[in-house]
Amino acid sequence: MTVRRSDVFLLCLLGFVAGVGIASFFVFSFVFVYSCILILLVLLALLWRHPPARIAALCGVFALFGIARMTIAQPDLNNAGHIAHYNGQSVIIEGVVIQEPDVRLDHQKLTIGAHSLKAQNFALSQHSPVRGRLLIKADLYPQYRYGDLVRVACAIEQPEPIEDFAYDKYLARYDIYSVCWRGEIEKLASGRGNRVMAGILLVKTRFMDAISRIISEPHAAFLAGLLVGARRGIPDYLLEAFNRTGTTHIIAISGSNITIIAAVIIGFLQFLGIARRRAFWYISAGIVIFVLMTGATASVVRAGIMGIFVLFAQQLGRASRATNALVFTAFMMLLVNPKILVFDAGFQLSFLATAGLVYINPILQKYTKRLPGLFGVKEALVTTLSAMVTTTPLILYQFGRLSVVAPLANILILPAIPLTMAVGFAAGVCGMLWPLAGQVMAWPAWLFLEYMIRTAELLSSWRFASLELGGFHWVLLLAMYGVIGWGVVLLRRNKLL
């Protein structure tokens, strides 16, 4: 039996992913991993003429590479040169705000890239160079910006889980192993960050300010969430309405929401008579612009890559080629940051939503051929259901909540998103250049936003809109994905896919 090179390539990539997964739960010394790699390479050379053994050895080597990559990604927290070494102590830290501040209704969170540190217990008599990141919770004012050089005096702590939420693992994916909940912050200088990034964030800030001036709340905050993923200012009751109706993805920057919205917009463009191939380039360019406007953080870049991949996979047509491309995309992301595989729910949901659009979407498209595609309504329905099939088991496991009205809510809301984003973006740009023209253009945007808000509020008010399921065992999670995978394989074998 001849094994195709593409299949060997896929198995090797899956071996790497498996290695990262194993190293996420077990600790390995780098010397041990390195020795195992050398042994397997020798076996690979000896067994090269025996295809089954050669393939097994190759997969083993890639699995060990995955373990090695995860091992290297773990910092030595006991090293005096890392800020986490001083957890539990009162320190004075100097560093730069390396990410856009996370501004909430009553506070802000700053991610500081530490440069130097002085322990207040005089164990260190002067500032010593350190590396690592520190998350600081600060008052809402004064506000800080990306690139500010600050001095922080506080007692730093090690992040800890919060109830059932692994907050320490959540921060670890961003290489944050120290937090400061109360401290004194002094701004020393500004403009110490990347100039390109600082320029992008400045434009984003002015764009959001323009939206706030020309549209009333909560519509302005909702529009900012749609366009740049900013959730600041969205009232809690409205966020809960989106949660209960399964439409939070429209204001959350993830691969799942970008892929769904991109697919809906393509359907709308096709309805307008624009060819799918041409629409692919339009939407891909739009995703790149979206990523830049939101600040081009690592999570947003990953989401953009996953969104473009879905469009590319649809261009490929063949499921086998799409499978290799999907796994290769995940491989490249894990190569950059292996911690996202197990500790980043956003990455998991993005990957699963993408898989749904690659494997489930063609099935539903086949059985909904005769349905009218008016204004992209059918595309919204098929795309949403495709993503829901593959993401629902993980959502049940992670959050223990099932939105019963999610399909209906998405059918009613998603078709309005393309026009809302287009009109809202134009109104925001005009508001930056000529406020009066921005206010005029804001009226149609307000109407679309009002429609979506009222729809979410109405559906969320139904008693059965969302069901709290409590604990969801991981065995059920695996069983559900086993059934989904078995169904897809069965359809492919019977040539129904």
N, C-alpha and C positions, 0 to 999 in steps of 0.2 A: 504493500500500500504506500503510495507516494504522498508525502505531506507537502502541501504548498508552502512556499516561503512566507506568504502573507500570514498563514496560520502559525508558523513558527514565530514570526515577528509578534503576533498577538499574544501567544503563550509567554514569550519572554517579558513583554510589558506587564502582563497579568502577574508574572512572578515578582517583578519589581514592586507592584502595588501590594501584593501579599506580604512581601518582606517589610514594607513600611508599616503595614497593619500589625504584623507580629511585634515589631520593635516599638510600637505605640503602647503595648501592654507589658512587655518584658524588657529588662535592661541587659544589654550585651556590652562587653568590653571591646574596644576597637581592635585590640590585638587578637582576640579570639575570632572576630569577624574576618580580619585580614588573613589570618592563617587558614580559615575555611575557604576563602576565595582562592588562595594559592593552591590548596589541595584539589579543589574542583577544577581549576584551570589545567592542572596536570592530568586529571582524569579525562577532561574534555579532549586533550591532545591524544591520549591513549585510545579513547573510544570514538574518535572522529569518524571512522569508517562504519560504525554501527548506528544508523539513524535514530532508533528509539533511545538508545543510551546517550547519544549526542544531544538530542533534544532535551532529555531530562537534565543533563549536566548544564546545558545552556540556561534552562529555567532556574536551576539551582543557583547558578552564578548571578543571574539578575535578581533573584530573591535576596541573596546576600548583599548585593549592591543596594537594594532597598533598605535592608537592615543597617548597612553602613551609613547611608544618607541620613536616616533618622537618628542614628547614634551621634553623627557629627553635628546635627542640628541642636542637640541638647547641650546647653552651656554648662560650664563648670561653676556651679553656684558657690562653691567653697573657695574659689580663687579670690584673693583680696583685690584683684583688679576688676571684679564684677560688682555692680551695685547691690545685687541680692545677697552678697556676703555680709552686708551690714543690716539685714532685716532684723527688726527688734531693737534697733538703736536710734537715738536722736542724732541727726546728721544735718549738715549744711551742704547742699548740692548746687552746683552750677551746671546749667545745660540749656539746650535750645528746644523750643516747641517744634517738634518734627512732623506733626500732623495738624490738620485743621481742628481747632477746638470744638469739642462736642458740647454745644450750648443747649441746655434744657430750660424749662420754665423757671426754675429757681436756683440753678447752679450750672457750672461748666466743668468739663473734665479735660485736662491737658495731658498729652503724652510728651514727656520730656526725654530727650536723648542726653544722658548724663556725660559731662566732660571731666568734672573734678568733684571731689568729696572731702569733707572734713568732719570727723566724728566729734560730737559735742562733749563726749566724755574724755576728750583730750588723749584718746588712744592714738590719734593722728594729730600732731601739732600744727600741721599745715595742710592745705588742699593737695590731695594726691590724685593723679589721673585715674579715672575709672571708665568703664563702658557699661552699656546696658540701658534699659528703658524704665522710666518711672511714670506711673499713672497717678495724677493728682486731682482730687476733687476740691474745687475752689468756689468762692462766692461768684454770683453772676457778674458783679462789677468789682474792680475794673475788668474789662474784657481784654483778652490777649489774642494775638494773631500768630499764624504760622511764621516761624523765623525769629520770634522774640527770644533773646537771651535773658534768662531769669536766674535768680538765686532763691532757693527754697530751703527753709529751715523747718524740719518736721521729723516726726518719728515714723520711719518707714516700716512697713509690715509685709509679710508674705501673704499673697491672696489666698482666700479660703473658699471652699464651696458654700453656696447659699441655699440652704434646704436641699432640694433635689437638683439644683442647678450647679454644675461643675464650673464655677466661676474662675477657679484657678486654671483649669485647662483652657477655658475660653480666652483668658488673657495670654496664656502661654503660646497660643498660635500666633500672637503678635509679638512674641519675644518679650513679654512684660511679666516680670517675676517679683516686682516690688510695687507697693501702692502707698499712697499718703492721703488719708482722709481729712486731716486737719493740719494746716501748716501756714506759715507766713511766706508770701511770695513777693519778691521785689524784681521789677523789670530793670535790667541793666542796659540793654540795647535792643535794636530791632534790625531786620534785614539780614539775618544770619542764615537763612534757609536758601534753597535753590531758587534762583531768580525766575526761572520759567514757571515753576510751581507757584511761587508767590504771585506772579502775574495772573495765572489761571484762577487762583482763589480770590484775588481782588475783583476780577470780572464777575465771578460767581456771586460774591457778596453784593456788588452793585446791582446785579441782575435781581437778586432776591429782594433787595431794598426797593427797587423799582416796582416789583410785583406787590409789595406791601403797601406802596403808595397809591396804586391804581385800582386795587381790588380789596374789598372788605374781608374781614375774618369771619369764619374759618376758611373761606374759599381761597384766600391768598396762601395760607399755610398748606392747604391741600394741593394747590397748583405747584407750589415749590416742591412738594413731595413727588408729584408726577414728573416734573421736569429735571430736578437735580437730586432727588432722593432725600431731601431735607425734611425731617419730621418735626423740627422745632416749631412749636406753636400750635400743632394740631391737637385739639382738645381730647381729653381721655375718652369722653363718651363717643366721639367719632372714631377713634382708634378701636374701641371695643366693638362698634358697629361693623367695621371692616373685618375684625377678627371673627365675629359671629357669622358673617356672610362669606368668609373664605376669600376675601378680596384684598387682604393686606399686601399681597404681592405687587399691587399697582403702585404702592408708595415705598416699597423696599427694594433697594438695589441688590439684586441677586441675579444669577444666571437664569433662574426660573422666570422671574418677572420680565426680564429683557427678552427672553426667547418667546414667551407668550405674546407680549406686546408687539414684537417684531413680526411674528407670524400673522397676527391680526392686521397689522398695517399692510403687510404684503397682500393679504386677501382684499383689503380695501383698495389698494392700488390696482390690483387685477380687475376689480369691479369697475374702476375708472378707465380700464382699457390699456394699462401699462403692462408690458410683457414681464413675466416672472424673472427672467434673467436680468433685465434692466432694473427691476424693483430690488433685486438682490444687492446691486451696487449702491442704490440709493439708501437702502436701510443700513447696509454695512457702514457707509460714510456717516449716517446719522448716529449709529452706535458709537463710533469713534468720537464724534463731537460730544455726545452725551457723557462718555467716560471722561473726557477732558474737562467738561463743565462741572462735573461733580468732584473734581479734585484729583482724579486718577490715582486713588489709593489702591493698595494691593487687592482688596476684596472687590473693588469696582472693576479693576482691570480684568480679574478672573471672570467676573460676571459678563463683561463685554466679550471676552474671548469665547465663553460658552455660548453667548447669544449669536455671535457670528458663525460659530461652528454649526449650529442648528441650520442656519440658512445654507451653509456650505454643504451639509449632509443632504439636504433636500435637493441640492443641485447634483450631487453624486448619483442619487437615485438608488443604487444597489445597497442593500442592507449590510452586506459583508464588508464593503469598502467603508461604509459609514461606521461600522463597529470598530474597525482598526483606527479610523480617524478619531473616534470618540475616546477610545482607550489611550491613544497617543496624546491627546489633549490633556487627559487626566495625568498621564505620566509626566508631561512637561510641567504641569502645575505642581505636582508632588516633588519634582526635582528642585523647584524653586523653594517650596515650603512644604515639607512632608507632614507637618503637624495638622494640616487641614483635613487629612483623610478621616481621622477619628474624632477630632475635637472641633470641627467647624461644621455645624448643622447647615449653614448656608451653602457650603460647597457640596455637601451631600444632597441637599434638595435640588441644587442647580444641576448636578450630574444626573439625578434621577428624572428630573423634568425633561432634560435633554434626551435621555434614553426613551422617555415616553413619546416625545415628538419624533424620534427616529423609528421606533418599532411599533408603537400603538397607533400613531397618527395615520399611517397608510391603511391600516385595517378599518378605522372609522371612516376615512375618506372614501373607501370602496363602498361601504354600506350606506353612505349618505350622499351618493352621487346625485340622486334625483331630488334632493332638497334644494330649494332656491338659495342662492348665495347673496341675497339682497344686503347691500351695504356691509358685507363682510360678517353678517350674523352667523352664517354656517361655519365660517372659518373660526370665529370666536368660540363657538360651541365645541367643534371638533378639537381645536387646539387645547382648550381648557380641560376637556375630558381626558385627552391623551396624557396631559401632565398630571392630572389628578389620579389616574390609575396607578402611576408609578411612585407618586409622592405621598399618597394617603397613608400607606402602612407606616412610613417613617414619621409622619406627622402624628399619627396615633401613638406611636412609641415615644416620641420626644415630648409631646405636649398633652396627650390624653384628651384631645378635643376633636370632634367630628362636626363639620359644618354641613348640615343637611341641605341648606338652600344655596350652597356654593355654585352648583351648575347653573341654576336660574339667575343668581346674582351676576355671575360672570357673563351670561348671555345678554343681560340687560345693560351691563356697565361697559364691558370691553369694546363694543362697537363705537362707543362715544369717545374713546380715548384718543384715536388718531386726530380727529378734528379738535378736540380739547387741547392736546399738546401743541398742535400747529398754531391755533389761534392764540393760545396762552403764551407761547414762545414769541410770536410776533408782537403781542401786546407788551411783553416784558422788554423786548429790545426797543420798541418805540418809546416805552416809558423811560428808558435810560437816556434816549436822545431828545425826545419831545414829550413831556408828561401829558399834555392835553390830548395828543394823538393816541397815547397809550391808554388813557382813560376811555376814549371812544371805542377802541378795539377791545377793551376789557369787558364790555357788556356781553357780547356773544360768548366769551370764555366763561363769564360768571353764570350764564344760563346753563351751559354744559356742566359746569361744576355743581350747580344747584341740583340738576337732575340726578347726577351720580350720588351726591350726598343724601338726597331724599330717598333714593332707591335703596341705598344701604341701610338707612335708618328704618325704613318701612319693613324691609325683610328681616332685619335684626330684631325687630320688636315681636316677631312671631315666637311663641313659646318654644316651639320645637326647632327653631332655627339652628341651634347648636347644642350638641350633646356632650356632656362631660363624662368621659369613660373611665377616668381614674387610671390605675396602673394597667399597663399593656405589656405583657411578657414578651421577651425577645424571641421565644420559641414561636409565638404567633407571628411576629415580624418576619422571621425566616420562612415560615409556612406560607404566608401571603405572597412573598416574593417568589417562592418556589412554584406556586400555582400560576402566577403571572408569567414567569419564564417558561413553564411547561406549556401554557396556552399559546404563547408566541411561537415556540418551536414546533408545536403541533400544526399550527396554521401554515408555517413555512414548509413543513414536510408535505402537507396536502395541497401545496401551491395555492393556498387561499390568501397568502400575503404577497 
